[in-house]
Amino acid sequence: MKVRANRVGEQMKKELGDIIGRKIKDPRIGFVTVTDVQVSGDLQLAKAYISILGDAEQRENTLKALAKAKGFIRSEIGQRIRLRKTPEISFEFDESIDYGHRIETLLHEINKDSHEAEE
């Protein structure tokens, strides 16, 4: 059953990217990337992880706009993916991208400091 949930998640990730990028005309939605979709084993719930280009306010506005468009998004998914029942979708900000950038910055600073110490 887990394999099917993963397959549905991958399909939803692809479709969500397309729907958010092309179908939703809300100006509050910034540049959004769907990084992952986790679907529950019973295919009832889907948690979409997204990264948003911009500041905290831009992220907040985008999440609000996506929450408002949830019904439309769900019906679009239902038309595109053949499932008996379309999963309930929730959107969450993907913290891993920021976390990765933070680690990269710290490593760069450490590397720079060690080079300066050698000179």
TITIFI-853221 format. One record per residue: residue number from 1; residue in one letter; y, x, z of N, C-alpha, C in turn. Coordinates in pm, whole numbers, plus 50000, padded with zeros to 5 digits. Each point is the difference from the previous one (the first is absolute). Example, Ala and Ser with C-alpha at 12.3 -4.5 7.8 and 13.67 -1.06 7.14 Angstrom:
BEGIN
<atom i="1" aa="A" n_north="49431" n_east="51319" n_up="50780" ca_north="50119" ca_east="49911" ca_up="50000" c_north="50120" c_east="50090" c_up="50000"/>
<atom i="2" aa="S" n_north="50105" n_east="49965" n_up="49928" ca_north="50119" ca_east="50082" ca_up="50006" c_north="50109" c_east="49923" c_up="50073"/>
END
This chain:
BEGIN
<atom i="1" aa="M" n_north="49880" n_east="50084" n_up="50000" ca_north="50120" ca_east="49916" ca_up="50000" c_north="50126" c_east="50087" c_up="50000"/>
<atom i="2" aa="K" n_north="49994" n_east="50116" n_up="50069" ca_north="50116" ca_east="50089" ca_up="50010" c_north="50039" c_east="50053" c_up="49862"/>
<atom i="3" aa="V" n_north="49899" n_east="50025" n_up="49915" ca_north="50027" ca_east="50050" ca_up="49866" c_north="50082" c_east="49897" c_up="49922"/>
<atom i="4" aa="R" n_north="49964" n_east="49874" n_up="50012" ca_north="50073" ca_east="49893" ca_up="49932" c_north="50144" c_east="49991" c_up="50051"/>
<atom i="5" aa="A" n_north="50019" n_east="50012" n_up="50131" ca_north="50135" ca_east="49996" ca_up="50058" c_north="50084" c_east="50115" c_up="49946"/>
<atom i="6" aa="N" n_north="49938" n_east="50117" n_up="49986" ca_north="50073" ca_east="50116" ca_up="49945" c_north="50037" c_east="49976" c_up="49854"/>
<atom i="7" aa="R" n_north="49906" n_east="49942" n_up="49925" ca_north="50024" ca_east="49972" ca_up="49858" c_north="50114" c_east="49899" c_up="49984"/>
<atom i="8" aa="V" n_north="49996" n_east="49894" n_up="50081" ca_north="50106" ca_east="49899" ca_up="49998" c_north="50133" c_east="50063" c_up="50039"/>
<atom i="9" aa="G" n_north="49998" n_east="50089" n_up="50101" ca_north="50121" ca_east="50070" ca_up="50044" c_north="50061" c_east="50083" c_up="49889"/>
<atom i="10" aa="E" n_north="49916" n_east="50073" n_up="49927" ca_north="50049" ca_east="50083" ca_up="49889" c_north="50060" c_east="49913" c_up="49890"/>
<atom i="11" aa="Q" n_north="49933" n_east="49891" n_up="49969" ca_north="50049" ca_east="49907" ca_up="49897" c_north="50134" c_east="49941" c_up="50043"/>
<atom i="12" aa="M" n_north="50008" n_east="49959" n_up="50128" ca_north="50123" ca_east="49942" ca_up="50053" c_north="50115" c_east="50101" c_up="49997"/>
<atom i="13" aa="K" n_north="49969" n_east="50126" n_up="50031" ca_north="50101" ca_east="50106" ca_up="50000" c_north="50063" c_east="50010" c_up="49861"/>
<atom i="14" aa="K" n_north="49916" n_east="50001" n_up="49898" ca_north="50046" ca_east="50009" ca_up="49862" c_north="50085" c_east="49879" c_up="49963"/>
<atom i="15" aa="E" n_north="49949" n_east="49881" n_up="50031" ca_north="50070" ca_east="49876" ca_up="49965" c_north="50131" c_east="49984" c_up="50078"/>
<atom i="16" aa="L" n_north="49999" n_east="50035" n_up="50129" ca_north="50121" ca_east="49990" ca_up="50081" c_north="50111" c_east="50089" c_up="49945"/>
<atom i="17" aa="G" n_north="49964" n_east="50120" n_up="49960" ca_north="50097" ca_east="50091" ca_up="49941" c_north="50066" c_east="49937" c_up="49878"/>
<atom i="18" aa="D" n_north="49919" n_east="49937" n_up="49917" ca_north="50051" ca_east="49934" ca_up="49880" c_north="50086" c_east="49879" c_up="50035"/>
<atom i="19" aa="I" n_north="49952" n_east="49917" n_up="50090" ca_north="50073" ca_east="49878" ca_up="50038" c_north="50135" c_east="50035" c_up="50063"/>
<atom i="20" aa="I" n_north="49999" n_east="50094" n_up="50096" ca_north="50125" ca_east="50037" ca_up="50068" c_north="50096" c_east="50067" c_up="49902"/>
<atom i="21" aa="G" n_north="49946" n_east="50083" n_up="49913" ca_north="50085" ca_east="50073" ca_up="49905" c_north="50058" c_east="49914" c_up="49889"/>
<atom i="22" aa="R" n_north="49926" n_east="49898" n_up="49955" ca_north="50042" ca_east="49927" ca_up="49881" c_north="50034" c_east="49853" c_up="50021"/>
<atom i="23" aa="K" n_north="49931" n_east="49935" n_up="50092" ca_north="50013" ca_east="49854" ca_up="50012" c_north="50106" c_east="49953" c_up="50098"/>
<atom i="24" aa="I" n_north="50023" n_east="50077" n_up="50105" ca_north="50093" ca_east="49956" ca_up="50105" c_north="50139" c_east="50051" c_up="49967"/>
<atom i="25" aa="K" n_north="50094" n_east="49908" n_up="49993" ca_north="50136" ca_east="50036" ca_up="49959" c_north="50099" c_east="50006" c_up="50117"/>
<atom i="26" aa="D" n_north="49950" n_east="50007" n_up="50123" ca_north="50087" ca_east="50004" ca_up="50118" c_north="50075" c_east="50134" c_up="50004"/>
<atom i="27" aa="P" n_north="50133" n_east="49997" n_up="50001" ca_north="50078" ca_east="50125" ca_up="49999" c_north="49982" c_east="50084" c_up="50127"/>
<atom i="28" aa="R" n_north="49949" n_east="49939" n_up="50108" ca_north="49981" ca_east="50076" ca_up="50124" c_north="49882" c_east="50095" c_up="49990"/>
<atom i="29" aa="I" n_north="49912" n_east="49978" n_up="49905" ca_north="49882" ca_east="50085" ca_up="49987" c_north="50039" c_east="50127" c_up="49926"/>
<atom i="30" aa="G" n_north="49982" n_east="50112" n_up="50069" ca_north="50033" ca_east="50129" ca_up="49942" c_north="49883" c_east="50056" c_up="49921"/>
<atom i="31" aa="F" n_north="49995" n_east="50130" n_up="49991" ca_north="49891" ca_east="50067" ca_up="49929" c_north="49880" c_east="50005" c_up="50094"/>
<atom i="32" aa="V" n_north="49898" n_east="49921" n_up="49970" ca_north="49884" ca_east="49984" ca_up="50088" c_north="49875" c_east="50058" c_up="49934"/>
<atom i="33" aa="T" n_north="49921" n_east="50072" n_up="50079" ca_north="49870" ca_east="50048" ca_up="49956" c_north="49895" c_east="49945" c_up="50095"/>
<atom i="34" aa="V" n_north="49898" n_east="49937" n_up="49945" ca_north="49889" ca_east="49952" ca_up="50083" c_north="49905" c_east="50118" c_up="50015"/>
<atom i="35" aa="T" n_north="49989" n_east="50052" n_up="50124" ca_north="49920" ca_east="50121" ca_up="50022" c_north="49854" c_east="49968" c_up="50031"/>
<atom i="36" aa="D" n_north="49976" n_east="49884" n_up="50061" ca_north="49863" ca_east="49964" ca_up="50036" c_north="49993" c_east="49852" c_up="50033"/>
<atom i="37" aa="V" n_north="49882" n_east="49941" n_up="49982" ca_north="49976" ca_east="49862" ca_up="50044" c_north="49867" c_east="49999" c_up="50074"/>
<atom i="38" aa="Q" n_north="50003" n_east="49961" n_up="50126" ca_north="49879" ca_east="49988" ca_up="50082" c_north="49961" c_east="49853" c_up="50007"/>
<atom i="39" aa="V" n_north="49881" n_east="49968" n_up="49953" ca_north="49952" ca_east="49862" ca_up="50002" c_north="49891" c_east="49987" c_up="50106"/>
<atom i="40" aa="S" n_north="50008" n_east="49894" n_up="50080" ca_north="49899" ca_east="49978" ca_up="50105" c_north="49864" c_east="49972" c_up="49934"/>
<atom i="41" aa="G" n_north="49895" n_east="50024" n_up="50075" ca_north="49863" ca_east="49984" ca_up="49949" c_north="49972" c_east="49860" c_up="49948"/>
<atom i="42" aa="D" n_north="50063" n_east="49898" n_up="50060" ca_north="49978" ca_east="49862" ca_up="49955" c_north="50098" c_east="49958" c_up="49889"/>
<atom i="43" aa="L" n_north="50080" n_east="50096" n_up="49953" ca_north="50096" ca_east="49979" ca_up="49891" c_north="50106" c_east="49894" c_up="50031"/>
<atom i="44" aa="Q" n_north="50028" n_east="49978" n_up="50128" ca_north="50099" ca_east="49899" ca_up="50040" c_north="50139" c_east="50060" c_up="50017"/>
<atom i="45" aa="L" n_north="50006" n_east="50126" n_up="50039" ca_north="50128" ca_east="50066" ca_up="50028" c_north="50015" c_east="50127" c_up="49916"/>
<atom i="46" aa="A" n_north="50120" n_east="50021" n_up="49952" ca_north="50031" ca_east="50123" ca_up="49926" c_north="50129" c_east="50058" c_up="50056"/>
<atom i="47" aa="K" n_north="49994" n_east="50126" n_up="50038" ca_north="50118" ca_east="50068" ca_up="50052" c_north="50044" c_east="50100" c_up="49894"/>
<atom i="48" aa="A" n_north="50118" n_east="49976" n_up="49942" ca_north="50052" ca_east="50087" ca_up="49895" c_north="50096" c_east="50100" c_up="50061"/>
<atom i="49" aa="Y" n_north="49971" n_east="50128" n_up="49979" ca_north="50088" ca_east="50106" ca_up="50049" c_north="50092" c_east="50041" c_up="49885"/>
<atom i="50" aa="I" n_north="50130" n_east="50003" n_up="50030" ca_north="50097" ca_east="50032" ca_up="49897" c_north="50093" c_east="50110" c_up="50045"/>
<atom i="51" aa="S" n_north="50046" n_east="50078" n_up="49903" ca_north="50106" ca_east="50097" ca_up="50029" c_north="50122" c_east="49953" c_up="49921"/>
<atom i="52" aa="I" n_north="50115" n_east="50016" n_up="50061" ca_north="50124" ca_east="49950" ca_up="49941" c_north="50100" c_east="50114" c_up="49995"/>
<atom i="53" aa="L" n_north="50056" n_east="50021" n_up="49883" ca_north="50103" ca_east="50102" ca_up="49983" c_north="50130" c_east="49948" c_up="50059"/>
<atom i="54" aa="G" n_north="50061" n_east="50074" n_up="50088" ca_north="50128" ca_east="49958" ca_up="50056" c_north="50005" c_east="50015" c_up="50150"/>
<atom i="55" aa="D" n_north="50111" n_east="49955" n_up="50058" ca_north="50021" ca_east="50013" ca_up="50143" c_north="49932" c_east="49885" c_up="50077"/>
<atom i="56" aa="A" n_north="50019" n_east="50001" n_up="50132" ca_north="49936" ca_east="49900" ca_up="50086" c_north="50042" c_east="49858" c_up="49964"/>
<atom i="57" aa="E" n_north="50127" n_east="49983" n_up="49965" ca_north="50050" ca_east="49866" ca_up="49963" c_north="49933" c_east="49951" c_up="49871"/>
<atom i="58" aa="Q" n_north="49986" n_east="50089" n_up="49904" ca_north="49936" ca_east="49966" ca_up="49873" c_north="49854" c_east="49960" c_up="50024"/>
<atom i="59" aa="R" n_north="49932" n_east="50074" n_up="50088" ca_north="49861" ca_east="49968" ca_up="50034" c_north="49989" c_east="49862" c_up="50063"/>
<atom i="60" aa="E" n_north="50091" n_east="49974" n_up="50094" ca_north="50001" ca_east="49873" ca_up="50072" c_north="50021" c_east="49884" c_up="49903"/>
<atom i="61" aa="N" n_north="50099" n_east="50014" n_up="49912" ca_north="50030" ca_east="49897" ca_up="49901" c_north="49882" c_east="49975" c_up="49907"/>
<atom i="62" aa="T" n_north="49935" n_east="50108" n_up="49958" ca_north="49885" ca_east="49988" ca_up="49910" c_north="49886" c_east="49927" c_up="50068"/>
<atom i="63" aa="L" n_north="49971" n_east="50036" n_up="50126" ca_north="49892" ca_east="49933" ca_up="50073" c_north="50030" c_east="49851" c_up="50018"/>
<atom i="64" aa="K" n_north="50126" n_east="49966" n_up="50028" ca_north="50039" ca_east="49859" ca_up="50015" c_north="49981" c_east="49924" c_up="49869"/>
<atom i="65" aa="A" n_north="50043" n_east="50062" n_up="49890" ca_north="49988" ca_east="49936" ca_up="49868" c_north="49853" c_east="49981" c_up="49962"/>
<atom i="66" aa="L" n_north="49916" n_east="50098" n_up="50031" ca_north="49857" ca_east="49988" ca_up="49970" c_north="49936" c_east="49891" c_up="50085"/>
<atom i="67" aa="A" n_north="50041" n_east="49990" n_up="50126" ca_north="49947" ca_east="49896" ca_up="50088" c_north="50037" c_east="49862" c_up="49946"/>
<atom i="68" aa="K" n_north="50122" n_east="49988" n_up="49949" ca_north="50047" ca_east="49874" ca_up="49943" c_north="49923" c_east="49964" c_up="49873"/>
<atom i="69" aa="A" n_north="49962" n_east="50101" n_up="49922" ca_north="49931" ca_east="49978" ca_up="49872" c_north="49848" c_east="49997" c_up="50016"/>
<atom i="70" aa="K" n_north="49952" n_east="50005" n_up="50124" ca_north="49856" ca_east="50009" ca_up="50026" c_north="49918" c_east="49891" c_up="49931"/>
<atom i="71" aa="G" n_north="50048" n_east="49877" n_up="50005" ca_north="49929" ca_east="49888" ca_up="49938" c_north="49985" c_east="50019" c_up="49850"/>
<atom i="72" aa="F" n_north="50110" n_east="50040" n_up="49935" ca_north="49998" ca_east="50026" ca_up="49856" c_north="49904" c_east="50115" c_up="49968"/>
<atom i="73" aa="I" n_north="50009" n_east="50106" n_up="50077" ca_north="49914" ca_east="50118" ca_up="49978" c_north="49853" c_east="49961" c_up="50015"/>
<atom i="74" aa="R" n_north="49971" n_east="49922" n_up="50102" ca_north="49862" ca_east="49958" ca_up="50025" c_north="49946" c_east="49915" c_up="49885"/>
<atom i="75" aa="S" n_north="50083" n_east="49910" n_up="49948" ca_north="49953" ca_east="49916" ca_up="49889" c_north="49979" c_east="50083" c_up="49874"/>
<atom i="76" aa="E" n_north="50087" n_east="50100" n_up="49979" ca_north="49983" ca_east="50091" ca_up="49886" c_north="49868" c_east="50078" c_up="50012"/>
<atom i="77" aa="I" n_north="49973" n_east="50050" n_up="50121" ca_north="49875" ca_east="50073" ca_up="50025" c_north="49881" c_east="49907" c_up="49973"/>
<atom i="78" aa="G" n_north="50010" n_east="49876" n_up="50047" ca_north="49894" ca_east="49902" ca_up="49980" c_north="49969" c_east="49976" c_up="49854"/>
<atom i="79" aa="Q" n_north="50103" n_east="50003" n_up="49915" ca_north="49979" ca_east="49980" ca_up="49857" c_north="49938" c_east="50123" c_up="49934"/>
<atom i="80" aa="R" n_north="50033" n_east="50116" n_up="50053" ca_north="49956" ca_east="50125" ca_up="49937" c_north="49863" c_east="50047" c_up="50046"/>
<atom i="81" aa="I" n_north="49967" n_east="49974" n_up="50125" ca_north="49872" ca_east="50045" ca_up="50055" c_north="49915" c_east="49877" c_up="50030"/>
<atom i="82" aa="R" n_north="49881" n_east="49997" n_up="49946" ca_north="49911" ca_east="49887" ca_up="50019" c_north="49930" c_east="50007" c_up="50137"/>
<atom i="83" aa="L" n_north="50055" n_east="49927" n_up="50096" ca_north="49940" ca_east="49991" ca_up="50133" c_north="49998" c_east="49853" c_up="50039"/>
<atom i="84" aa="R" n_north="49904" n_east="49962" n_up="50083" ca_north="49996" ca_east="49862" ca_up="50047" c_north="50127" c_east="49965" c_up="50078"/>
<atom i="85" aa="K" n_north="50040" n_east="50094" n_up="50085" ca_north="50121" ca_east="49978" ca_up="50081" c_north="50083" c_east="50129" c_up="49996"/>
<atom i="86" aa="T" n_north="50127" n_east="49985" n_up="49964" ca_north="50088" ca_east="50116" ca_up="49994" c_north="50036" c_east="50044" c_up="50143"/>
<atom i="87" aa="P" n_north="49986" n_east="50129" n_up="50029" ca_north="50030" ca_east="50048" ca_up="50136" c_north="50145" c_east="49976" c_up="50040"/>
<atom i="88" aa="E" n_north="50021" n_east="49981" n_up="50129" ca_north="50135" ca_east="49993" ca_up="50058" c_north="50057" c_east="50142" c_up="49996"/>
<atom i="89" aa="I" n_north="50120" n_east="50016" n_up="49946" ca_north="50057" ca_east="50134" ca_up="49981" c_north="50109" c_east="50028" c_up="50104"/>
<atom i="90" aa="S" n_north="49994" n_east="50120" n_up="50058" ca_north="50111" ca_east="50045" ca_up="50085" c_north="50044" c_east="50136" c_up="49948"/>
<atom i="91" aa="F" n_north="50128" n_east="50026" n_up="50011" ca_north="50056" ca_east="50127" ca_up="49953" c_north="50040" c_east="50085" c_up="50119"/>
<atom i="92" aa="E" n_north="49964" n_east="50128" n_up="49992" ca_north="50037" ca_east="50095" ca_up="50104" c_north="50054" c_east="50125" c_up="49935"/>
<atom i="93" aa="F" n_north="50098" n_east="50060" n_up="50068" ca_north="50056" ca_east="50124" ca_up="49949" c_north="49901" c_east="50114" c_up="50024"/>
<atom i="94" aa="D" n_north="49975" n_east="50078" n_up="49897" ca_north="49907" ca_east="50113" ca_up="50010" c_north="50073" c_east="50120" c_up="50061"/>
<atom i="95" aa="E" n_north="49968" n_east="50028" n_up="50125" ca_north="50066" ca_east="50109" ca_up="50072" c_north="49950" c_east="50138" c_up="49956"/>
<atom i="96" aa="S" n_north="49884" n_east="50006" n_up="49937" ca_north="49938" ca_east="50129" ca_up="49967" c_north="50086" c_east="50083" c_up="49906"/>
<atom i="97" aa="I" n_north="50076" n_east="49936" n_up="49912" ca_north="50084" ca_east="50075" ca_up="49906" c_north="50109" c_east="50075" c_up="50078"/>
<atom i="98" aa="D" n_north="50069" n_east="49928" n_up="50089" ca_north="50104" ca_east="50065" ca_up="50082" c_north="49939" c_east="50109" c_up="50087"/>
<atom i="99" aa="Y" n_north="49883" n_east="49972" n_up="50055" ca_north="49930" ca_east="50096" ca_up="50084" c_north="49971" c_east="50127" c_up="49920"/>
<atom i="100" aa="G" n_north="49953" n_east="49983" n_up="49879" ca_north="49971" ca_east="50114" ca_up="49911" c_north="50124" c_east="50081" c_up="49969"/>
<atom i="101" aa="H" n_north="50112" n_east="49930" n_up="49973" ca_north="50126" ca_east="50069" ca_up="49972" c_north="50046" c_east="50080" c_up="50121"/>
<atom i="102" aa="R" n_north="49985" n_east="49940" n_up="50117" ca_north="50041" ca_east="50066" ca_up="50125" c_north="49919" c_east="50129" c_up="50021"/>
<atom i="103" aa="I" n_north="49870" n_east="49992" n_up="49980" ca_north="49913" ca_east="50118" ca_up="50016" c_north="50040" c_east="50107" c_up="49898"/>
<atom i="104" aa="E" n_north="50024" n_east="49958" n_up="49877" ca_north="50039" ca_east="50094" ca_up="49895" c_north="50130" c_east="50072" c_up="50036"/>
<atom i="105" aa="T" n_north="50097" n_east="49924" n_up="50051" ca_north="50129" ca_east="50058" ca_up="50040" c_north="49981" c_east="50101" c_up="50113"/>
<atom i="106" aa="L" n_north="49919" n_east="49962" n_up="50100" ca_north="49975" ca_east="50091" ca_up="50112" c_north="49932" c_east="50128" c_up="49954"/>
<atom i="107" aa="L" n_north="49900" n_east="49987" n_up="49913" ca_north="49931" ca_east="50118" ca_up="49949" c_north="50096" c_east="50090" c_up="49921"/>
<atom i="108" aa="H" n_north="50087" n_east="49938" n_up="49923" ca_north="50097" ca_east="50075" ca_up="49923" c_north="50094" c_east="50078" c_up="50092"/>
<atom i="109" aa="E" n_north="50045" n_east="49934" n_up="50109" ca_north="50089" ca_east="50065" ca_up="50097" c_north="49930" c_east="50116" c_up="50069"/>
<atom i="110" aa="I" n_north="49875" n_east="49980" n_up="50039" ca_north="49922" ca_east="50105" ca_up="50067" c_north="49985" c_east="50119" c_up="49906"/>
<atom i="111" aa="N" n_north="49967" n_east="49971" n_up="49876" ca_north="49981" ca_east="50104" ca_up="49899" c_north="50129" c_east="50078" c_up="49979"/>
<atom i="112" aa="K" n_north="50112" n_east="49928" n_up="49991" ca_north="50131" ca_east="50061" ca_up="49981" c_north="50034" c_east="50090" c_up="50120"/>
<atom i="113" aa="D" n_north="49976" n_east="49950" n_up="50123" ca_north="50029" ca_east="50075" ca_up="50122" c_north="49917" c_east="50129" c_up="50006"/>
<atom i="114" aa="S" n_north="49872" n_east="49992" n_up="49961" ca_north="49915" ca_east="50119" ca_up="50006" c_north="50043" c_east="50104" c_up="49899"/>
<atom i="115" aa="H" n_north="50049" n_east="49955" n_up="49882" ca_north="50050" ca_east="50094" ca_up="49899" c_north="50127" c_east="50068" c_up="50049"/>
<atom i="116" aa="E" n_north="50087" n_east="49925" n_up="50065" ca_north="50126" ca_east="50056" ca_up="50052" c_north="49972" c_east="50100" c_up="50112"/>
<atom i="117" aa="A" n_north="49897" n_east="49971" n_up="50081" ca_north="49965" ca_east="50089" ca_up="50110" c_north="49945" c_east="50134" c_up="49949"/>
<atom i="118" aa="E" n_north="49930" n_east="49995" n_up="49886" ca_north="49944" ca_east="50122" ca_up="49941" c_north="50106" c_east="50092" c_up="49943"/>
<atom i="119" aa="E" n_north="50112" n_east="49942" n_up="49957" ca_north="50104" ca_east="50081" ca_up="49932" c_north="50085" c_east="50078" c_up="50092"/>
END
